[in-house]
Amino acid sequence: MTMSSKKCSYCSSSILDLLRINILEAALPYIPYDGWTRKSLIKGACSVGYAAADVDIAFPLGVREAVMCWLSLIDASMESDVLAYDLVELRIREKVALSVRLRLEKTLPYKEVMRRALSFMCIPSNMNILTSSFFNTADRIWLISGDTSNDYTYYTRRILVAVVLSSTLIYWLDDNSDNHTDTWAFLNRSIDDVMGLSKVISKLKVFGSSLPNRGRFSRAWHAWYNKIS
């Protein structure tokens, strides 16, 4: 995956952008062996002519920030690839499936790096990175798909896609089938499942809207009670 043309959402300037991207790209070969650690970042930085101090400049918040930046770059690359397709004729489920598949394919050469990133984020103190990264990716996928919701469905849609993304990622990491055909079949089944759940949620919303307003019901109850007491 070439990241030189992408921008990390955590970067504040083009110079910092370039520094971070160069260090991350150089560190990727070391991460399968040393994990997402300061050691692997320093090895990568030094291999392309930077000093250890440059790692601290690029990622002042440490390895957590490096992981978040790498995932952000993957999302940006995925978005560019998805938008290269003609999305007009695609259904929502097809847009979601395409986005998830392209995101996984972006990291195919770095499968072990992604596995290490997932392990790093599963550390209890890093769980906030795990949840926010999946939610941010799901948000990006829905925006690509043309979602404009601003009610409670904004959150339910993103949670459902985050579930699809995370479960498919875990399946993909251990999938040895040709061209990952088993993963894509799993992805399609997962999307069918969440789309069915989404319909149930929509029906519950309609049911909820037919219920009496809680405030009016309370006032009517007290008025009736006071009348008979």
N, C-alpha and C positions, 0 to 999 in steps of 0.2 A: 504494500500500500504506500503510495507516494503522498506525503503529507506537506510537501513544500509549498503547495498552492493553497493549503487550507489555513484556517485561522482558529486558534483555540479560544473558546469563549472566556477563558480565564486570563487571557493575555491583555495587557493594557497598552501595548505599543507594538509597532511592526518589528522593532529591533528585538524586543523581548519575545515576540512571536517566533522569530527566526531562531533565536537561541534555544528556546524550548523544543521546537520541532527538531532541530539538529541533534540535540542531546537525546531526545526520545528515540529518534530513528537509529542513532548509534548505539543506544543501550539495549535495543530489542534482542540482539543476539546473545546478550549476557543474562537476560532475565530468566530464561528457562533453567539456568544453572544456579543463579544467585537469588532468584525471586525478585519481587518488586522491593528493592532495598536501595539505600543510599550507595552501597558498594557497587551495584550494577549500574546506577546512574553515573557514578564517577568513572567507572571503567569506560562507559560509552563516551562520556565527555572527553576524557583523555585520549581516546582512540582517534578523535577528529580534531585534536589540537587545542581543546579547551583545558582549563585548570579545574581542580576540585572545587575551588571557590565559585566557579561559574554555575555549578549545580545549585548552590544556595541562592545565587542571584536569580536563576531561572525558576526555582521552586522554593521560595522562602517558607512555605508551609510544609515542606518536606515531601516524603514519598506519597502521601495522600493526595497532595496537589498534582503530582506527576501522573498518578493513575487517573484522576479526574480529567486532566488535560488530554491524556491519550484517548480516553473514551469520548471526549468532546470532539476530538479530531476525527474519530471513526464516524460519529454521527454526522458531521459536516460532509465527509466524503460520501456516506450513504445517501444523504439528501441530494447531492449533486448527481449521483448515478440514477436515483429514482426520477428526478425531474427531467432527465434525458429521455425518458419514456413518454409515450403519448398516453396520458392518464385519463383523458376525457371519456374514453369508452369503457374504462375499467370500473367495476363495482367497488364498493368500499372494502369488502373482504379481500378482493384481489389487490388493491393498493396496499393494504396492511401486509398481506402475504409477501408481496414483492419487496416491500421495505425491510421486513424482517430477514428475508432471504439474502438480500443484497448486503445488509449489515453483517451477517455472518460470513458471507463470501469475502468481504473486505479484509477480514482477519484470518482467512484460511491459511496463509503462510505463517501466521503467528498464533496458531492454535494453543501452543503451550504457554505463550505469553498471556493469552486470555484466561487460560486455566489458572495461572498464577495470580492474575488480577482478581479473579473470582475468589480464590482462596484468601487473598489479602483483604478483600472487602467483607469476607465472612467472619473476620476477627470481630468479636463483640464491640470493641471501641471504634470499628470502622463501618458498622452496620448502617450508619446514616449515609455513607457514600453509596452503599449497595442500593438502598431504597431510592435515593435521589437520582442515581444514574439511570436506573430502569424507568423511573417516572419521567425523567427528562427525555430519554429516548422515545418513550411512548408518546409524549407530548409532541415531539418533532414529527413522528410518524402520522399522528392525527392532523397536524397542521398541513403536512404534505398532502394528506388525503382530502383536504378542504373542509375540515371540521371548524365550525364557527360557534359551537355551543358555549353558553355562558351561565348555564344553570347547573344543577347537581350532576347532570350527565357528563359535564366536562371532566369531572373526577372519576366517575364510574367507567367511562370509556378508556381513560388512560390507565386505570388500575387493571382493567381486563386485558389490554394490550401488553401491559407490563408483565402480567402473569404468563401470557403467550410467549413473550420474548424470553423471559427467564427460564421457563420450562424447556423451550426449544433450544436455548443455549446449552443447558445442561445435557440434553439429549445429544446435541451436535458434538459436544466435546468427546464423547465416547463412541461416536458413530464411525464405523469402518466400512460402511457399504459403499459401493461404487458411486462416485459423484454425490455422495451423501443423500441418495434417493430415500433412504429410510427417514432421514431428518425432515425432508420436504413433505413426506407423507404424514409424519407426526405433526408438522406445522399446520397442514391443512385440516387435520382432525381437531387440533387445538382451537383453530379459528372457528370451525363449525360449532364447537362446544361453547365458546364465549359468545358467539353471535346468538345462539339459542338462549343463553343466560341474559344477554342484552335485551332480547324480546320480552323475557319474563319481567325484567326491571321496568321496561316501558309500560307493561300492563299494570304493574303495581303503581306506577306513577298516575295512570289514568284512574285506577281505583282510589288512590289517595286523594285525587282532586275532586272525587264525588262525595267524599266524607264532609260532614258539616264543619264549618270553621270552628276551631277550638274555643276562641273567644266568645263567639255568638252562642255556641252550645252552653258554655259555662254561665253566661248571663241569663239565657232562657231557663236553665235549670234552677238557678237561684230565684228568679222571678216566680216560677211555678211553686217552688218550695215555700217561699215567703207567703204566697197567696193561700196555701192550704194549712199553714201552721198558725 
